[in-house]
C-alpha cells in the first residue's frame, strides 16, 4: 500500500512539474523558473522516498536529501515571494496623493 501511495506521489508531482515546464516555456520569467525548480525538487523528493521504500536509498541518505530538498524548497519559495513584492507605481506629473 505504501509503495502505491508513493508511486502516485511521484506521478502527481511529475505531472505538476511538466505543467510548470509548460508554464515556464510560455512566460520565461524568473518567477516561473523558480516555481518549476521547486516542482522539480518535489519530484526528486518523491523519487528518493520511493527509493527508500524499495531499499535502493539508505535511510541516512534519505534524511539528508529530503531535508535538504525541504530547505531548498522553502528558500526558493520565500525568494519568489520576496522578489514579487509590491509593484512600483509611478505618478503622473500634476497628480496628488489623496
N, C-alpha and C positions, 0 to 999 in steps of 0.2 A: 504494500500500500504506500509506504514512504517513497519508494522508487517512482511509482506512478505520479505522485504529487510533485516530486522534484522534476520529473520529465515534463509535466505540464508547466511548471515554473520556467524551465528552460525554453519551452516552445513559446510561452506567452511573452517572456522578456525578449526573445529573439524577434517576434513579430513587432513588438514595440520599438526595438532597435531599428528594424527595417523601415518602419514608419518614420522614425527620426531621421534616418538617412534620406528618405524621400523629401521630407520637410526641409532638411538642410540643403539638399541639392536645388530646391526651388528658391529658398531665401538667401542662402550663403552668407549668413551673418554670424558673428561670434556667439551670440546667444543661442542660436540653433545648433552651432557646433558643440557648445558646452552641454546642451541637453542631449545631443546624440552621444557624446562621450560618456555621460552619466548612464544612459541606457545601455551602452556597450559594457560598462563596468557591472551593471546589474546582470547582464548575460553571463559575464565571466564569473560572477559570484554564484550564480545558479549552477554553472558547469562545475565549479570547484565543489559545491555541495553534492552534486551527483557523483563526482569522482570520489568523494569521501565515503559516501554510502556504498559505492561499488568496490571500495578498497584500493583504489588507484592513487588516492591522495591521503598521506598520513594526517592524523588529527592535528599535529603541531603545525604543519604547513597550511592546513585548512584554516586554523585560527589566525595565523599570520596574514594569509592572503585575504580572507573575508573581512577581518577587522581593518586591514589596510585599505581595502576597497570601500568599506563603510566610511572611513576617514576621508578618502578622496572624493567620494560622492558628496559628503557633507560640505567639504571645502568648495567643490565646483558649484554646487547649488547656491551656497552663500555668495560666492564670487559673482554668479549670474545675477542674483538679486541685487548685490551691491552695484554692479555695472548698469542695471536697468533702473536706477534711482529716478527721481522726478525729472521730467523733461524740462529743458531750459526753454523759457518763453522769452520772447523779445517784445518790447512795446514799441508801437509806432510813435514817431515824434508828435508831440502835441496831445497825447492821451494822458490821462491821470489815473492813478490808483485810487479807487473809492473804498 
